[in-house]
């Protein structure tokens, strides 16, 4: 492996999680992107050359909601 470009992280509170990344690690926070097809939204948070795709559910269903229910917050992909 030569480089990691993106890491997906599932969270319950998008704003709080991105704010923490900015405060503690100096992450550059991108705009909120809504993805209605998957009942989720995300923000890209860049730290150095790595993007964290921080994802949160927008409904009590969908890929991210199901992931959080089964595994809790953390690495998704």
C-alpha positions as a Markdown table, in Angstrom:
| # | Residue | x | y | z |
|---|---|---|---|---|
| 1 | Unk | 0.0 | 0.0 | 0.0 |
| 2 | Unk | 1.4 | 3.4 | -1.0 |
| 3 | Unk | -1.3 | 5.8 | 0.3 |
| 4 | Unk | -4.7 | 6.1 | 1.8 |
| 5 | Unk | -6.9 | 8.7 | 0.1 |
| 6 | Unk | -10.3 | 8.2 | 1.8 |
| 7 | Unk | -11.6 | 6.7 | 5.0 |
| 8 | Unk | -15.4 | 6.4 | 5.7 |
| 9 | Unk | -16.6 | 7.0 | 9.2 |
| 10 | Unk | -20.2 | 6.5 | 10.4 |
| 11 | Unk | -21.4 | 8.9 | 13.1 |
| 12 | Unk | -24.7 | 9.9 | 14.7 |
| 13 | Unk | -24.1 | 13.6 | 14.8 |
| 14 | Unk | -22.4 | 15.0 | 11.7 |
| 15 | Unk | -21.9 | 18.6 | 12.9 |
| 16 | Unk | -20.4 | 17.6 | 16.3 |
| 17 | Unk | -18.1 | 15.0 | 14.8 |
| 18 | Unk | -16.8 | 17.3 | 12.1 |
| 19 | Unk | -16.4 | 20.1 | 14.6 |
| 20 | Unk | -14.3 | 17.8 | 16.8 |
| 21 | Unk | -12.1 | 16.8 | 13.9 |
| 22 | Unk | -11.5 | 20.5 | 13.1 |
| 23 | Unk | -10.8 | 21.4 | 16.7 |
| 24 | Unk | -8.5 | 18.5 | 17.6 |
| 25 | Unk | -6.8 | 17.7 | 14.3 |
| 26 | Unk | -7.2 | 20.9 | 12.2 |
| 27 | Unk | -9.4 | 19.2 | 9.6 |
| 28 | Unk | -10.6 | 21.3 | 6.7 |
| 29 | Unk | -14.4 | 20.7 | 6.6 |
| 30 | Unk | -16.2 | 20.5 | 3.3 |
| 31 | Unk | -19.9 | 21.2 | 2.6 |
| 32 | Unk | -22.7 | 18.9 | 3.6 |
| 33 | Unk | -23.7 | 16.6 | 0.8 |
| 34 | Unk | -27.2 | 15.1 | 1.0 |
| 35 | Unk | -27.7 | 11.6 | -0.4 |
| 36 | Unk | -31.5 | 10.9 | -0.3 |
| 37 | Unk | -31.1 | 7.5 | -2.1 |
| 38 | Unk | -29.2 | 6.1 | 0.9 |
| 39 | Unk | -31.0 | 8.2 | 3.6 |
| 40 | Unk | -27.7 | 9.8 | 4.6 |
| 41 | Unk | -25.6 | 12.9 | 4.4 |
| 42 | Unk | -21.8 | 13.4 | 4.6 |
| 43 | Unk | -19.0 | 15.9 | 4.8 |
| 44 | Unk | -15.5 | 15.4 | 3.6 |
| 45 | Unk | -12.9 | 16.3 | 6.3 |
| 46 | Unk | -9.4 | 16.7 | 5.0 |
| 47 | Unk | -6.4 | 16.1 | 7.3 |
| 48 | Unk | -3.2 | 16.4 | 5.4 |
| 49 | Unk | -3.7 | 14.3 | 2.2 |
| 50 | Unk | -6.3 | 12.1 | 3.7 |
| 51 | Unk | -10.1 | 12.7 | 3.3 |
| 52 | Unk | -12.4 | 11.4 | 6.0 |
| 53 | Unk | -15.9 | 10.9 | 4.6 |
| 54 | Unk | -18.0 | 11.5 | 7.8 |
| 55 | Unk | -21.5 | 10.1 | 7.2 |
| 56 | Unk | -24.7 | 10.3 | 9.3 |
| 57 | Unk | -28.2 | 9.0 | 8.7 |
| 58 | Unk | -31.1 | 11.3 | 7.8 |
| 59 | Unk | -33.8 | 8.7 | 8.6 |
| 60 | Unk | -34.3 | 5.7 | 10.8 |
| 61 | Unk | -33.5 | 3.4 | 7.9 |
| 62 | Unk | -30.8 | 3.1 | 5.3 |
| 63 | Unk | -27.2 | 1.9 | 5.1 |
| 64 | Unk | -25.7 | 4.2 | 7.7 |
| 65 | Unk | -28.6 | 3.9 | 10.2 |
| 66 | Unk | -28.3 | 0.1 | 9.9 |
| 67 | Unk | -24.6 | 0.2 | 10.4 |
| 68 | Unk | -24.8 | 2.4 | 13.5 |
| 69 | Unk | -27.5 | 0.1 | 15.0 |
| 70 | Unk | -25.4 | -3.0 | 14.5 |
| 71 | Unk | -21.9 | -1.7 | 15.2 |
| 72 | Unk | -22.1 | 1.8 | 16.6 |
| 73 | Unk | -20.0 | 4.8 | 15.5 |
| 74 | Unk | -16.7 | 4.1 | 13.7 |
| 75 | Unk | -14.9 | 3.0 | 10.6 |
| 76 | Unk | -17.3 | 2.1 | 7.8 |
| 77 | Unk | -15.0 | 1.8 | 4.8 |
